Amino acid sequence: MKIILIIFYIFYFNAFASDFEDGTIALEEKKYEKALQLLKKSCNDLNPEACFQVGNIYFEGLGVQDSDFEAKSYYLKACKLKLQEACQAADDLDPG
Protein backbone atom coordinates (compact mmCIF):
# COMPACT_ATOMS: atom_id res chain seq x y z
CA MET A 1 0.00 0.00 0.00
CA LYS A 2 2.84 2.40 0.80
CA ILE A 3 4.30 1.85 -2.68
CA ILE A 4 0.99 2.85 -4.28
CA LEU A 5 0.88 6.06 -2.24
CA ILE A 6 4.48 6.89 -3.08
CA ILE A 7 3.84 6.36 -6.79
CA PHE A 8 0.70 8.51 -6.58
CA TYR A 9 2.60 11.36 -4.92
CA ILE A 10 5.39 11.19 -7.47
CA PHE A 11 2.95 11.45 -10.38
CA TYR A 12 0.86 14.11 -8.63
CA PHE A 13 3.80 16.39 -7.91
CA ASN A 14 5.30 15.90 -11.35
CA ALA A 15 2.01 17.01 -12.92
CA PHE A 16 1.84 19.90 -10.45
CA ALA A 17 5.29 21.12 -11.41
CA SER A 18 4.70 20.56 -15.11
CA ASP A 19 1.63 22.83 -15.30
CA PHE A 20 3.49 25.58 -13.47
CA GLU A 21 6.66 25.22 -15.53
CA ASP A 22 4.74 25.03 -18.81
CA GLY A 23 2.64 28.02 -17.80
CA THR A 24 5.73 30.04 -16.92
CA ILE A 25 7.29 29.19 -20.28
CA ALA A 26 4.09 30.18 -22.09
CA LEU A 27 4.07 33.47 -20.18
CA GLU A 28 7.68 34.18 -21.19
CA GLU A 29 6.74 33.40 -24.80
CA LYS A 30 3.79 35.83 -24.53
CA LYS A 31 1.29 33.01 -25.10
CA TYR A 32 -0.98 34.54 -22.49
CA GLU A 33 -4.10 32.44 -23.03
CA LYS A 34 -2.15 29.20 -22.64
CA ALA A 35 -0.19 30.60 -19.70
CA LEU A 36 -3.36 31.65 -17.91
CA GLN A 37 -4.97 28.24 -18.43
CA LEU A 38 -1.94 26.32 -17.13
CA LEU A 39 -1.21 28.66 -14.24
CA LYS A 40 -4.84 28.68 -13.10
CA LYS A 41 -4.77 24.88 -13.11
CA SER A 42 -1.61 24.89 -11.04
CA CYS A 43 -3.11 27.50 -8.71
CA ASN A 44 -6.18 25.30 -8.24
CA ASP A 45 -3.71 22.56 -7.27
CA LEU A 46 -2.57 24.92 -4.48
CA ASN A 47 0.69 26.17 -5.98
CA PRO A 48 1.13 29.65 -4.44
CA GLU A 49 3.62 30.80 -7.10
CA ALA A 50 1.08 29.97 -9.82
CA CYS A 51 -1.63 31.93 -8.00
CA PHE A 52 0.74 34.87 -7.73
CA GLN A 53 1.52 34.72 -11.45
CA VAL A 54 -2.19 34.62 -12.33
CA GLY A 55 -2.63 37.70 -10.15
CA ASN A 56 0.17 39.41 -12.06
CA ILE A 57 -1.45 38.53 -15.39
CA TYR A 58 -4.69 40.21 -14.30
CA PHE A 59 -2.89 43.15 -12.71
CA GLU A 60 -0.89 43.85 -15.86
CA GLY A 61 -3.68 42.95 -18.30
CA LEU A 62 -1.60 40.40 -20.19
CA GLY A 63 -4.01 38.93 -22.73
CA VAL A 64 -6.95 39.80 -20.48
CA GLN A 65 -8.71 42.95 -19.34
CA ASP A 66 -6.67 44.32 -16.45
CA SER A 67 -8.53 43.85 -13.20
CA ASP A 68 -7.36 44.81 -9.74
CA PHE A 69 -10.27 42.78 -8.34
CA GLU A 70 -9.17 39.56 -10.09
CA ALA A 71 -5.51 40.26 -9.33
CA LYS A 72 -6.22 40.75 -5.64
CA SER A 73 -8.30 37.56 -5.43
CA TYR A 74 -5.38 35.51 -6.76
CA TYR A 75 -2.85 37.38 -4.62
CA LEU A 76 -4.96 36.60 -1.55
CA LYS A 77 -5.14 32.93 -2.50
CA ALA A 78 -1.34 32.84 -2.79
CA CYS A 79 -1.07 34.72 0.50
CA LYS A 80 -3.24 32.11 2.23
CA LEU A 81 -0.79 29.54 0.86
CA LYS A 82 1.97 31.43 2.72
CA LEU A 83 3.59 33.36 -0.13
CA GLN A 84 4.57 36.62 1.60
CA GLU A 85 5.21 38.46 -1.68
CA ALA A 86 1.56 37.89 -2.60
CA CYS A 87 0.38 39.26 0.75
CA GLN A 88 2.27 42.47 0.03
CA ALA A 89 0.87 42.69 -3.51
CA ALA A 90 -2.67 42.29 -2.16
CA ASP A 91 -2.05 44.99 0.47
CA ASP A 92 -0.69 47.32 -2.22
CA LEU A 93 -4.03 47.08 -4.06
CA ASP A 94 -5.98 48.32 -1.04
CA PRO A 95 -7.14 51.89 -1.45
CA GLY A 96 -5.32 54.08 0.99
Legacy VTK file of the C-alpha trace (Angstrom):
# vtk DataFile Version 3.0
C-alpha trace
ASCII
DATASET POLYDATA
POINTS 96 float
0.000 0.000 0.000
2.841 2.404 0.796
4.296 1.850 -2.675
0.994 2.847 -4.281
0.884 6.064 -2.238
4.481 6.893 -3.076
3.842 6.364 -6.791
0.697 8.513 -6.578
2.597 11.362 -4.921
5.393 11.187 -7.472
2.946 11.454 -10.383
0.859 14.109 -8.635
3.795 16.387 -7.906
5.304 15.898 -11.354
2.013 17.009 -12.922
1.837 19.899 -10.450
5.295 21.122 -11.409
4.699 20.561 -15.107
1.634 22.831 -15.299
3.494 25.582 -13.467
6.655 25.221 -15.528
4.739 25.030 -18.814
2.636 28.024 -17.796
5.727 30.035 -16.924
7.290 29.194 -20.284
4.086 30.176 -22.092
4.073 33.471 -20.176
7.678 34.177 -21.190
6.736 33.402 -24.799
3.788 35.835 -24.530
1.287 33.014 -25.097
-0.978 34.540 -22.489
-4.102 32.439 -23.027
-2.154 29.203 -22.639
-0.188 30.599 -19.697
-3.363 31.649 -17.909
-4.967 28.241 -18.426
-1.942 26.323 -17.126
-1.205 28.657 -14.238
-4.843 28.676 -13.100
-4.774 24.881 -13.106
-1.609 24.892 -11.037
-3.111 27.501 -8.710
-6.177 25.304 -8.238
-3.715 22.557 -7.273
-2.570 24.920 -4.485
0.689 26.175 -5.984
1.135 29.649 -4.439
3.624 30.799 -7.100
1.084 29.966 -9.817
-1.630 31.926 -7.996
0.741 34.870 -7.732
1.521 34.719 -11.449
-2.187 34.619 -12.326
-2.631 37.697 -10.153
0.171 39.409 -12.063
-1.446 38.532 -15.389
-4.692 40.207 -14.302
-2.892 43.148 -12.711
-0.888 43.845 -15.859
-3.680 42.950 -18.298
-1.599 40.396 -20.193
-4.012 38.934 -22.730
-6.951 39.799 -20.480
-8.715 42.950 -19.342
-6.669 44.320 -16.448
-8.533 43.845 -13.202
-7.357 44.815 -9.736
-10.269 42.783 -8.335
-9.171 39.560 -10.085
-5.507 40.259 -9.330
-6.224 40.746 -5.643
-8.301 37.558 -5.426
-5.377 35.507 -6.763
-2.847 37.381 -4.617
-4.964 36.597 -1.553
-5.144 32.926 -2.498
-1.341 32.841 -2.791
-1.074 34.724 0.503
-3.240 32.113 2.233
-0.791 29.543 0.860
1.974 31.427 2.718
3.590 33.364 -0.129
4.565 36.616 1.599
5.212 38.456 -1.683
1.563 37.886 -2.601
0.378 39.261 0.746
2.270 42.468 0.030
0.867 42.693 -3.507
-2.674 42.293 -2.164
-2.047 44.994 0.467
-0.694 47.317 -2.220
-4.029 47.076 -4.057
-5.978 48.315 -1.042
-7.136 51.893 -1.445
-5.323 54.077 0.988
LINES 1 97
96 0 1 2 3 4 5 6 7 8 9 10 11 12 13 14 15 16 17 18 19 20 21 22 23 24 25 26 27 28 29 30 31 32 33 34 35 36 37 38 39 40 41 42 43 44 45 46 47 48 49 50 51 52 53 54 55 56 57 58 59 60 61 62 63 64 65 66 67 68 69 70 71 72 73 74 75 76 77 78 79 80 81 82 83 84 85 86 87 88 89 90 91 92 93 94 95
